[in-house]
Amino acid sequence: MSSAKRTGFFLVAGIILVSINLRTSIASVGPLIPFIREDLGLSNGLAGFLTTLPLLTFATFSLFAPAIGRRLGVGRAIFFGICLLAAGVVLRVLGGIPLLLIGTALTGIGIVIANVLLIPMIKIRLPDKLGLMTALMATMMSMFAAVSAGISVPLAVDLDLGWRGSLAFWAVFMVLALVVWIPQLTRPKVAMTGTGQVVKNVWTSKLAWFVTIFMGCQSVMYFTFTTWLPDMLIFRGWTPVEAGAISSIMQLFGLLGSYFAPGILIRQKQQSTSTLIVGVVYLLAFTMLFVEVEWVTYASLILIGLCMGASLSIGYVFISLRTAEDETTAKLSAMVQSIGYYLAAAGPFLFGLSLDFFANWDYLIYFMLFFTLQFIYFGLYSGKDLKV
């Protein structure tokens, strides 16, 4: 293998392995909430906060990610982010509630640094493979979110690792990603450059705000639903293992949406119609959850999984297609993941509080329907053929 091919291989493999680790530390928590709650005596609100906390750190520290990328170089900054993520995953299982919260916050900081900078990294280093690599990035995130959700309970129960060992298991993949990413540390610093145009101020752009709120709605729906779905199914009579399995199946179907959506979207002049179709399917699928029949639940969750995978890819494609300059892409990525995740952070926590007060699982469905309508509204404008 020539030096250029070897370099390209390690870059692609590194992007895939980094992507694998961007959801596992969060998706693995939802099925284990009943175990964590019982062991540590958490309320439903604090249990929901376990998913909200990394979102708050996403939102806060994403604003610093472009500056970290400029200072260290994009490749070194991504390596630093995965190091923080691995440290947080280990720290949160070593003690009681304080270490759980501190470690969880640290995982969020690590994730957001890598997540914000992967998109401009792909655009800079692999511009001719933008659609394919965006698809692989979103697909790997969705795939391992599904795997982690599905095997978290078996790891804890069947392998007798407990919730601590189950959560710590995912550090293995983070170490693997760090090893494969090492060649990127020896390369010259990858800087973000413009195209001869003035870098835009994304904070004053209407389009940037629509893309941001669109991604926020998508994130609210994903993190709230994946956090509380297992508990809702257990309330309806499913076992913890069954609830974790169907959550995994839902996210596995998301792979189809996340993989095929970027290729379809990039070939379109504008993406508004595709976004509308996804939104309408969301509305149908969430409404079906009111019917407490097993096959209807399976059908609705399969549709929701497809839409969640597609909507994540749509958000990432918007960040790339709605900007012209690399630096603007990084700044829009940071803005999207800052404001968007501040919006998303409220979801799991607020629903947990509503469950403490009202003990009504139908509120979860109403919550999803409301944000689906916002998803459609902001997605229609974000999909127009415009540049920030």
Buried (B, 14 or more C-beta within 10 A) or exposed (E): EEEEEEBBEBBBBBBBBBBBBBBBBBBBBBBBBBBBBEEEEBEBBBBBBBBBBBBBBBBBBBBBBBEBBBEBBBBBBBBBBBBBBBBBBBBBBEEEEEEBBBBBBBBBBBBBBBBBBBBBBBBBBBEEBBBBBBBBBBBBBBBBBBBBBBBBBBBBBEEEBBBBEBBBBBBEBBEEBBEBBEBBEEBEEBEBEEEEEEBBEBEEBEBBBBBBBBBBBBBBBBBBBBBBBBBBBBEEEBEBBBBBBBBBBBBBBBBBBBBBBBBBBBEBEBBBEBBBEBBEBBBBBBBBBEEEEEEEBBBBBBBBBBBBBBBBBBBBBBBBBBBBBBBBBBBBBBBBBBBBBBBBBBBBBBBBBBBBEEEEBEBBBEBBBBBBEBBBBBBBBBBEEBEB
